[in-house]
Amino acid sequence: MNVLLEQEFQRRGRVAKTNAELAELTRDYNVNKLIYEDMLERKEKARLSMTLDIEGQGVNYKIQEPANFPRKPVGLRFLYFLLAGPILGVMIPFGLLFAYMQVDPKIKAVQL
C-alpha cells in the first residue's frame, strides 16, 4: 500500500509539473501567434501600398500654392505692450484705491 501511495505522490508531482509546462508553452504560443499575425498584417499593408504606388493609384498630393511667409506677425505686437504699460501702471493704483474706499467703512468722502 505504501508503494502505491508513493507512486501516486510521484505521479501527482509529474502531473503538476506537466501542467505548469503546458501553461507556459501555451502562453508562449499565444504571444508568438499575436506577433506573427501583426507582422503578417504589416506585410500585407506594405504589399498593398507598393502595388498602389506602382500603379499610381495611391495618395497623391499636388501643391496648389507655394508657401510664403507673412510680412507682419499675427497677434499682439510689442508696440501694444509699450503703450499699455504706462496706462495700466497709472490706472491700477487708482482702481485699487477706489475699490478700497468702497469697501472700507472708515473712509468717508465729502458729498457736495
Buried (B, 14 or more C-beta within 10 A) or exposed (E): EEEEEEEEEEEEEEEEEEEEEEEEEEEEEEEEEEEEEEEEEEEEEEEEEEEEEEEEEEEEEEEEEEEEEEEEEEEEEEEEEEEEEEEEEEEEEEEEEEEEEEEEEEEEEEEE
